[in-house]
Amino acid sequence: MPEEYTENSSYETETSGAAKLREPRGSLRGATHTVIERARYSEDGGKLALLHGSPRGATPTANERDQCSEDGGKLALWLAPLAGVTIPPVRLFFSRLGAEITHTEMVSASGLLYKNKKTKSMLEILPGESPVVLQLFAGDADSLVRAADFALAVSETNKLQNGAASFYALGINMACPMPKVQKRGAGAKLLEYPEIAFSMVKELKKIGLPVWVKVRKTPQKNCLTTYQFIEGLIEAGADNVCLHGRTPAQRYDGIADKEIVCGIARAFPGKISGSGDVYAHEDARVYLDAGCVGVMAARGALANPFIFRSDPSYPPAKEQLSLLAQFGRDVSELAGPRVAVIMVKRLLAGLLKGICGSGVFRREVARELNYERIAFLIEQGIAKNSVECGVQCH
Ligand SMILES: Cc1cc2nc3c(=O)[nH]c(=O)nc-3n(C[C@H](O)[C@H](O)[C@H](O)COP(=O)(O)O)c2cc1C
């Protein structure tokens, strides 16, 4: 289990995100516009408006996707929910790179109902983001629905403050294998309790937004097969079911079973999206060719953020560093420098691959605990148009 996959883990805002949006701080590196301003004037505002303005059906139509994606929407590649990672500025980063739909990290329904400040900060959406699916986890339908109602009210308030969209769909996590989630009857535990799972979908549907569910392949001993469980979810009203082809016991190990996902996609046309071992366009195509309406990139998005572009090859070092610098500024502005340090290091792991000197550069950044120092190193790399850091290339 990745240690980051913890409940409401690392979006460690120093104050509430909404407050920061009202009074954005000046950028450390002298940028003249705040994240919000940049997003408002970004070129893709019109394209996003098209998608946001679409009827809230199961998933965007192929036509809507074509209009939305920066490069023609050839692949319906979406950013998976990643606890401790898919905070708003990270989603904005991937939206700019072409992720058509993104997810929040899984958000605790009970955390929202207890008005936990950190949990509430996970509800923020930034202008310029691609449509966002809010993923909740709960052990019963009642707390799930109350939490969703609360989340939508908060999101409406945020919308008035920053002009961003509201959530595109409401997601339910029935996939998380973590003991601390399962022991509350949530996440993958729900695979063992189909009646509760189906009632959650049925009740959540009453809110009126599309309902998306993320599940895993069910274990052999489960009362229902994967097919039967998903059939029940769809009969209960689920608009999209994302199937991750690993059992809860497998966690993130071993090879994801793409065959089971493809078989289920053929059985339920228009309803299934796929997850598991998506590291390249070819991996996504396996799912899409079988009839999945979309594919979630998870660890593959961190391994190569350019996977969302029609050309997933790495751009020149300077472009990558500029994107990283912008990302660092956004995170620092919205979530504070401490989170920026963590997130910049996290994204850097997937950047500059194969570039001479990148290992040394990465180690230099890894040593730093201060965001301003890291920002300086990145700017230095941009100015030098390299990341050689004084080390000779052979
Ligand atoms: C660090 C991490 C955090 C994750 N957090 C979530 C989560 O909050 N909700 C969820 O449904 N899945 C979560 N997942 C599962 C991923 O969305 C995805 O289904 C899984 O990693 C399989 O895809 P991959 O093999 O392409 O990485 C997480 C996975 C990782 C590695």
The ligand as a MOL file (V3000), in Angstrom:
LIG
                    3D

  0  0  0     0  0            999 V3000
M  V30 BEGIN CTAB
M  V30 COUNTS 31 33 0 0 0
M  V30 BEGIN ATOM
M  V30 1 C -1.0000 6.9010 -4.2080 0
M  V30 2 C -2.3170 6.3340 -4.6720 0
M  V30 3 C -3.4940 6.8910 -4.1930 0
M  V30 4 C -4.7260 6.3890 -4.6190 0
M  V30 5 N -5.8810 6.9710 -4.1650 0
M  V30 6 C -7.0770 6.5410 -4.6210 0
M  V30 7 C -8.2840 7.1690 -4.2100 0
M  V30 8 O -8.2930 8.1350 -3.4420 0
M  V30 9 N -9.4620 6.6770 -4.7020 0
M  V30 10 C -9.4970 5.6150 -5.5760 0
M  V30 11 O -10.5830 5.2150 -6.0130 0
M  V30 12 N -8.3730 5.0190 -5.9950 0
M  V30 13 C -7.1750 5.4630 -5.5390 0
M  V30 14 N -6.0280 4.8720 -6.0000 0
M  V30 15 C -6.1130 3.8410 -7.0560 0
M  V30 16 C -5.8950 4.4470 -8.4510 0
M  V30 17 O -6.9040 5.3850 -8.7640 0
M  V30 18 C -5.8530 3.3790 -9.5460 0
M  V30 19 O -7.0900 2.7500 -9.6390 0
M  V30 20 C -4.7780 2.3260 -9.2720 0
M  V30 21 O -3.5560 2.9360 -8.9270 0
M  V30 22 C -4.5750 1.4160 -10.4740 0
M  V30 23 O -4.0650 2.1190 -11.5710 0
M  V30 24 P -2.4980 2.0500 -12.0130 0
M  V30 25 O -2.0910 0.5760 -11.9790 0
M  V30 26 O -2.5190 2.6030 -13.4180 0
M  V30 27 O -1.7320 2.8630 -11.0350 0
M  V30 28 C -4.7870 5.3220 -5.5520 0
M  V30 29 C -3.5960 4.7660 -6.0230 0
M  V30 30 C -2.3730 5.2370 -5.6010 0
M  V30 31 C -1.1270 4.6330 -6.1580 0
M  V30 END ATOM
M  V30 BEGIN BOND
M  V30 1 1 1 2
M  V30 2 1 2 3
M  V30 3 2 2 30
M  V30 4 2 3 4
M  V30 5 1 4 5
M  V30 6 1 4 28
M  V30 7 2 5 6
M  V30 8 1 6 7
M  V30 9 1 6 13
M  V30 10 2 7 8
M  V30 11 1 7 9
M  V30 12 1 9 10
M  V30 13 2 10 11
M  V30 14 1 10 12
M  V30 15 2 12 13
M  V30 16 1 13 14
M  V30 17 1 14 15
M  V30 18 1 14 28
M  V30 19 1 15 16
M  V30 20 1 16 17
M  V30 21 1 16 18
M  V30 22 1 18 19
M  V30 23 1 18 20
M  V30 24 1 20 21
M  V30 25 1 20 22
M  V30 26 1 22 23
M  V30 27 1 23 24
M  V30 28 2 24 25
M  V30 29 1 24 26
M  V30 30 1 24 27
M  V30 31 2 28 29
M  V30 32 1 29 30
M  V30 33 1 30 31
M  V30 END BOND
M  V30 END CTAB
M  END
